[in-house]
Amino acid sequence: MKKTLTLIAIMAAVAFQPAPKSYKLELTAQELQIVYDALGELPAKTSETIRIKIVQQVNQQNTTDKK
């Protein structure tokens, strides 16, 4: 019974957390490269998803700009 209540409390806490905030930054190509390179110095477990997101968004914007 105690385990069940604990599980329910954990599930409720997770379910009612607000969505993570999102920010949009405007950086020059040089500034973006500095950020990208600096992230590469961190452990991959920490930074690789952010680096992938940067590449995807840059590619998406470059594709949009050409149209």
N, C-alpha and C positions, 0 to 999 in steps of 0.2 A: 504494500500500500504506500509506504513512504517513497519507494523508488518511483512509483507511478506518479505521485504528486510532484516529485522533483522533476521528472520528465515533462510533465504538463507545464510546470513553471518555466522550464528552459524553452520549450516550444513557444509559449506565449511571449516570452521576452524576445525571441528571435523574430516572431511574426509581426510584432508591433514596432520594430525599429524603423526609423524613417529612411527613405531612400538616400543613398549617398549623393552629396552635392556634386555638381559638375561645373567646371570652369572652362571658359574659352580664352586662350591667350593668343596674342598677335606677336609673333617673333620674326625677325629677319631670318633668311636662310642660314646666315653665319651663326646667329644666336641659337637657332634650332640645332645646328650641328654640334655646338658646344654642349648643349643639354644632352643630346643623344650620346655623344662620346663619354660624358661624365657618367651617365647611367651605365655605360658599358664597364666602368670601373667597379661597379657594385656587384655583389653576388647575383648570378642569373636568376636565382629563385626570387629575389626581390625586384629586379628591374626588367626582366625580359618581357613581361606582358606590357609594360609601359612603352618599351622600345618598339614592340610590334604595333601598338596602337598609334604611335607617332608615324611610323612608316605607312600604315593604312590611311591615316588622315591626310598625310602629305600627298600620297598617290591619288587619293580621292579629289583633293583640291586641285592638283595639277591636271587631272582629267577634266574636271569641271571648267577650269580656266581656258582650256583649249577649244571648248565648244562655242 
